[in-house]
Amino acid sequence: MTPATPVEERPARRRGPTSGYGTSEVAGWLGLPATTIRSWARDGLIAAERREGRYRFGFEDLSVLRAARRLLGHGVSPRRVRSALASLRDGLPPDRPLSGIRLEAEHGEVVAGEAGSRWEIDSGQQLLNLARDASTGGVDLGRLFPWRDDGVASRSEEPSAGDDGADADPTALLALARRVELDEPARAARLYRAALAGDPGLADAHVNLGRLLHEAGDLPGAEEHYRAAIASRPGGATAHYNLGVALEDRGDEEGAERAYSRALEIDPEAADAHFNLAGVLERQGREAEAVGHLVTYRKLVRRRS
């Protein structure tokens, strides 16, 4: 990391068109103490603007704060979260938003990631190469959703540990891929592909393989699989949501808005779709609509906590 630069000498990071949200609003939406938010803003850990003695936060700030809140919820100590934000602030160019960095919790530590690489924030040590292994590992903080169901496949329904062949039952390959994905992501990707070779209409395999490609930085590949999942199962909210994230990452704001909106038509309680759609709307200058989705997001999160 580069040496710390005094906060007052750092140029402001890029901001959206909004006039900004107040501390109390942000605290209410994200479930963070207002004192913590003010402290982080005062120390320059987030790029809030100060106007007439009050902080105003843009949507990029909200994205960073939400990631920090989720780290806290996954057992990372407040001290480590604060240290991670400070390290990112000092190590990134001033015109590069912190919201573009993926934050994960692993064994109480904070790991940062971008397409193709991951590193421990405190040590700077490089970790799993995403472009090679096609997965993040660690704890999913909710930006992308894998396919999940309420049942657990029995061992008799799964291929044996060494049976990754395309001649195995596609549904069994899918079940095994889901079971090994965190510990063996590269193998999981092979299993998803094998399952799809046997049954190209397996929407769940498309969603999860798309997510692995997405996290590895292969946005066109991810989009292809998300769209294939939608074609196979149009009523699946997860595929529409993940497609929205991929399109947003590719800079297609209109496409992202349509995908998030469709996900919410299918599942109005998809909290993260409300949050992401709020960001798209805010960047379009539709602040009142954005606030409405942020309010709904907080209601849904509170209901589940």
C-alpha atoms as one frame of an Amber mdcrd trajectory, in Angstrom:
protein
   0.000   0.000   0.000   1.113   3.561  -0.583   1.830   5.839   2.389  -1.209
   7.550   3.841  -2.030  10.973   2.451  -3.641  13.591   4.690  -7.390  13.507
   4.080  -7.666  17.219   3.339  -5.187  16.892   0.467  -7.023  14.099  -1.313
  -9.252  15.076  -4.262 -12.895  14.110  -3.918 -13.826  10.786  -5.487 -16.341
  10.620  -8.313 -19.906  11.269  -7.214 -23.291  10.761  -8.803 -25.845  13.425
  -9.733 -27.743  13.273  -6.455 -27.727  16.108  -3.939 -26.785  13.456  -1.406
 -28.411  11.681   1.515 -28.179  12.723   5.148 -26.536  10.740   7.938 -29.825
   9.843   9.632 -31.316   8.591   6.365 -28.273   6.441   5.619 -28.152   5.085
   9.182 -31.815   4.109   8.961 -31.482   2.404   5.594 -28.326   0.438   6.383
 -28.732  -0.285  10.080 -25.433   1.349  11.061 -25.089   3.739  14.008 -25.067
   7.367  12.892 -22.051   7.958  15.145 -20.078   5.305  13.257 -21.005   6.761
   9.880 -20.007  10.276  10.981 -16.731   8.976  12.406 -15.824   7.187   9.184
 -16.787  10.237   7.128 -14.808  12.576   9.393 -11.713  10.389   9.019 -12.081
  10.245   5.241 -12.810   6.522   5.105 -15.798   7.225   2.875 -16.052  10.074
   0.406 -18.860  12.058   2.006 -19.234  15.745   1.294 -19.660  18.212   4.125
 -22.140  21.045   3.518 -23.134  23.598   6.115 -21.844  21.380   8.885 -23.663
  18.248   7.708 -22.434  15.222   5.780 -24.083  14.259   2.517 -23.595  10.786
   1.058 -23.840   9.609  -2.530 -24.861   6.124  -3.607 -21.254   4.965  -3.913
 -20.862   5.835  -0.233 -23.977   3.791   0.570 -22.539   0.808  -1.309 -19.313
   0.955   0.704 -21.213   1.328   3.970 -23.488  -1.595   3.139 -20.445  -3.791
   2.452 -18.956  -2.681   5.772 -22.223  -3.487   7.549 -22.235  -6.969   6.078
 -18.631  -7.535   7.124 -19.640  -6.686  10.677 -22.536  -9.094  10.381 -20.154
 -11.862   9.308 -18.038 -11.547  12.433 -15.374  -9.060  11.348 -14.493  -6.739
  14.219 -15.221  -2.994  13.908 -11.471  -2.338  14.215 -10.687  -4.572  11.230
 -13.479  -3.044   9.141 -12.162   0.429   9.892  -8.612  -0.661   9.080  -9.770
  -2.199   5.789 -11.526   0.988   4.696  -8.447   3.038   5.602  -6.146   0.720
   3.642  -8.378   0.865   0.579  -8.634   4.657   0.828  -4.861   5.014   0.964
  -4.099   2.402  -1.677  -6.533   3.367  -4.442  -6.148   6.274  -6.862  -8.385
   9.201  -5.834 -10.619   8.841  -8.913 -11.288   5.155  -8.291 -14.351   4.505
  -6.094 -14.149   2.073  -3.208 -17.509   0.699  -4.314 -15.735  -0.968  -7.252
 -13.840  -3.255  -4.857 -15.525  -6.425  -3.659 -15.172  -7.037   0.095 -15.422
 -10.496   1.643 -15.153 -11.939   5.125 -12.891 -14.935   5.602 -12.238 -16.276
   9.099 -12.694 -12.839  10.634 -10.371 -11.160   8.117 -11.229  -8.806   5.255
 -10.374  -9.838   1.715 -10.621  -7.458  -1.241 -11.249  -8.568  -4.780 -11.467
  -7.381  -8.346 -11.827  -9.378 -11.545  -8.889 -11.749 -11.677  -7.373 -11.164
  -8.242  -7.999 -11.236  -4.492  -5.804 -10.057  -1.653  -5.803  -9.787   2.112
  -6.204  -6.118   2.922  -4.054  -6.055   6.061  -1.084  -7.959   4.604  -1.519
  -7.253   0.900  -0.966 -10.971   0.255  -2.378 -12.201  -3.043  -4.866 -15.053
  -2.756  -6.760 -17.254  -5.175  -6.488 -16.155  -8.796 -10.085 -15.674  -9.914
  -9.317 -15.741 -13.619  -7.758 -19.197 -13.204 -10.109 -20.789 -10.673 -13.322
 -18.917 -11.500 -14.608 -18.305  -7.992 -14.244 -16.016  -5.026 -14.558 -18.554
  -2.251 -15.039 -16.931   1.124 -18.371 -15.583   2.291 -20.897 -14.383  -0.258
 -21.881 -10.869   0.820 -24.974 -10.898  -1.347 -23.961  -9.059  -4.495 -24.594
 -12.140  -6.603 -26.942 -14.952  -5.690 -26.181 -18.611  -6.379 -29.116 -20.900
  -6.897 -30.373 -22.378  -3.651 -33.244 -24.680  -2.732 -34.782 -25.892   0.513
 -33.866 -29.527   0.050 -30.590 -31.407   0.355 -29.787 -34.066  -2.188 -29.157
 -37.468  -0.683 -25.772 -39.085  -1.137 -27.366 -41.775  -3.286 -28.468 -39.080
  -5.757 -24.937 -37.706  -6.183 -22.107 -39.115  -8.295 -19.157 -40.427  -6.350
 -16.382 -38.016  -5.343 -14.286 -39.021  -8.342 -17.105 -39.166 -10.882 -17.045
 -35.860 -12.739 -17.746 -37.318 -16.137 -20.301 -36.016 -18.605 -21.938 -39.439
 -18.697 -23.201 -38.976 -15.129 -26.747 -37.820 -14.484 -26.892 -34.006 -15.030
 -29.017 -33.422 -11.939 -26.553 -35.409  -9.809 -23.633 -33.443 -11.303 -25.431
 -30.223 -10.408 -25.947 -31.378  -6.825 -22.287 -32.324  -6.454 -21.138 -29.030
  -7.989 -23.166 -27.094  -5.454 -21.741 -29.184  -2.618 -18.074 -28.686  -3.569
 -18.237 -25.125  -4.900 -16.737 -23.294  -1.909 -13.853 -25.706  -1.382 -13.234
 -26.686  -5.008 -14.496 -23.879  -7.251 -12.610 -24.921 -10.372 -14.007 -28.432
 -10.072 -17.466 -27.017  -9.502 -17.211 -25.044 -12.750 -16.277 -28.245 -14.601
 -19.205 -30.050 -13.012 -21.643 -27.314 -14.023 -20.368 -27.511 -17.595 -20.688
 -31.297 -17.561 -24.232 -31.022 -16.238 -25.114 -28.549 -18.993 -23.559 -30.809
 -21.625 -26.031 -33.460 -20.528 -28.974 -31.079 -20.107 -28.560 -27.574 -21.630
 -31.848 -26.512 -20.056 -30.660 -26.767 -16.430 -31.368 -23.202 -15.339 -29.742
 -23.699 -11.942 -26.441 -24.778 -13.496 -26.505 -21.760 -15.809 -27.054 -19.395
 -12.858 -24.216 -20.798 -10.780 -21.752 -21.143 -13.641 -22.635 -17.607 -14.695
 -21.897 -16.405 -11.182 -18.479 -18.098 -11.181 -17.619 -16.510 -14.525 -18.952
 -13.162 -13.326 -16.730 -13.139 -10.253 -13.779 -14.109 -12.461 -14.360 -11.024
 -14.604 -15.838 -12.783 -17.641 -18.899 -10.561 -17.966 -19.899 -11.665 -21.495
 -19.717 -15.317 -20.414 -21.713 -14.596 -17.273 -24.384 -12.711 -19.215 -24.694
 -15.573 -21.676 -25.417 -18.067 -18.901 -27.804 -15.755 -17.044 -29.800 -15.248
 -20.231 -29.773 -19.001 -20.856 -31.156 -19.526 -17.354 -33.914 -16.993 -18.026
 -34.764 -18.692 -21.309 -35.073 -22.018 -19.495 -36.919 -20.629 -16.467 -38.346
 -17.128 -17.112 -39.818 -16.934 -13.626 -36.498 -17.245 -11.811 -35.770 -14.000
  -9.952 -32.141 -14.922  -9.250 -31.150 -15.058 -12.904 -32.786 -11.682 -13.601
 -31.066 -10.157 -10.566 -27.624 -11.513 -11.491 -28.145 -10.377 -15.080 -28.845
  -6.899 -13.729 -25.545  -6.912 -11.853 -23.665  -8.082 -14.962 -25.285  -5.428
 -17.158 -24.585  -2.756 -14.547 -20.949  -3.867 -14.442 -20.834  -3.571 -18.237
 -22.226  -0.043 -18.107 -25.651  -0.901 -19.514 -27.793   1.050 -17.049 -31.041
   0.698 -19.001 -30.598  -3.045 -19.300 -29.745  -3.296 -15.607 -32.879  -1.344
 -14.683 -35.043  -3.705 -16.730 -33.417  -6.790 -15.197 -33.721  -5.569 -11.601
 -37.307  -4.475 -12.205 -38.164  -7.887 -13.630 -36.558  -9.594 -10.623 -38.750
  -7.472  -8.350 -41.875  -8.270 -10.353 -41.162 -11.944  -9.648 -39.993 -11.451
  -6.051 -40.954  -8.062  -4.548 -39.038  -8.985  -1.379 -35.648  -9.299  -3.099
 -33.937  -6.715  -0.885 -30.680  -6.465  -2.825 -32.564  -5.889  -6.078 -34.233
  -2.891  -4.416 -30.828  -1.588  -3.295 -29.151  -2.007  -6.684 -32.106  -0.561
  -8.572 -31.946   2.468  -6.264 -28.360   3.037  -7.399 -29.305   2.862 -11.074
 -32.188   5.276 -10.564 -30.050   7.695  -8.579 -27.465   7.874 -11.359 -30.315
   8.706 -13.748 -31.328  11.613 -11.519 -34.513   9.864 -10.334 -33.791  10.447
  -6.667 -37.334  10.143  -5.318 -37.736   6.692  -6.886 -34.323   5.683  -5.563
 -35.286   6.697  -2.024 -38.457   4.630  -2.270 -36.441   1.503  -3.066 -33.958
   2.240  -0.267 -36.811   2.527   2.229 -38.212  -0.804   1.026 -34.735  -2.350
   1.218 -34.400  -1.388   4.884 -37.873  -2.678   5.754 -37.080  -6.039   4.208
 -33.695  -6.308   5.944 -35.210  -5.428   9.303 -37.930  -8.007   8.841 -35.332
 -10.725   8.280 -32.985  -9.739  11.092
